[in-house]
């Protein structure tokens, strides 16, 4: 037995309106997708300050809703940022970085300045075989 449903145009429009209301807002321009779904925006890249293992490329990111409770969940985000954003941008740089340092910050903070009231997370990676490997510092 075949069943046929007939929808009126007003019903179809109402359904589309409900679907549109359920969708999240589009991420801001320049946002980088990460596993947590958090909004991540690039701040800057610093290559003229050495790391603990020689040349380092520091990629600083803004994560506006970052809280101290987000530390564990941010590890996957920082790994993704290293693998898919930072590592490709270091190809061909001179000197070749021995480390990539990823930082997430709840607010923009000038590089090297203390900001005890701003939540910030840092992770250091070494580059092995073309991938980012967490490098405990």
PENOR-V434535 format. One record per residue. RES is the residue in one letter. OMEGA is omega in whole degrees, -180 to 180 (none if undefined). Layout:
BEGIN
RES/OMEGA ; RES/OMEGA
END
This chain:
BEGIN
X/178 ; X/177 ; X/179 ; X/177 ; X/177 ; X/179 ; X/177 ; X/180 ; X/180 ; X/179 ; X/179 ; X/179 ; X/179 ; X/179 ; X/177 ; X/179 ; X/178 ; X/179 ; X/180 ; X/-180 ; X/-179 ; X/-177 ; X/177 ; X/175 ; X/177 ; X/178 ; X/179 ; X/177 ; X/178 ; X/180 ; X/-178 ; X/-179 ; X/177 ; X/-176 ; X/-177 ; X/-176 ; X/179 ; X/176 ; X/180 ; X/179 ; X/178 ; X/175 ; X/179 ; X/176 ; X/-179 ; X/-178 ; X/-175 ; X/177 ; X/-176 ; X/174 ; X/-178 ; X/-178 ; X/-179 ; X/-178 ; X/-180 ; X/173 ; X/-178 ; X/179 ; X/-177 ; X/-176 ; X/175 ; X/175 ; X/-168 ; X/-177 ; X/-176 ; X/176 ; X/179 ; X/180 ; X/-176 ; X/-174 ; X/-177 ; X/-180 ; X/-178 ; X/180 ; X/178 ; X/178 ; X/-178 ; X/176 ; X/179 ; X/178 ; X/178 ; X/-175 ; X/-170 ; X/-178 ; X/-173 ; X/-175 ; X/178 ; X/-179 ; X/179 ; X/-179 ; X/177 ; X/179 ; X/180 ; X/-4 ; X/179 ; X/-178 ; X/174 ; X/-180 ; X/168 ; X/179 ; X/180 ; X/174 ; X/174 ; X/-179 ; X/179 ; X/179 ; X/177 ; X/179 ; X/177 ; X/-177 ; X/176 ; X/180 ; X/178 ; X/178 ; X/-175 ; X/-179 ; X/-179 ; X/177 ; X/178 ; X/175 ; X/-180 ; X/173 ; X/179 ; X/-180 ; X/169 ; X/-179 ; X/-180 ; X/177 ; X/177 ; X/177 ; X/178 ; X/178 ; X/-180 ; X/-178 ; X/-177 ; X/180 ; X/none
END
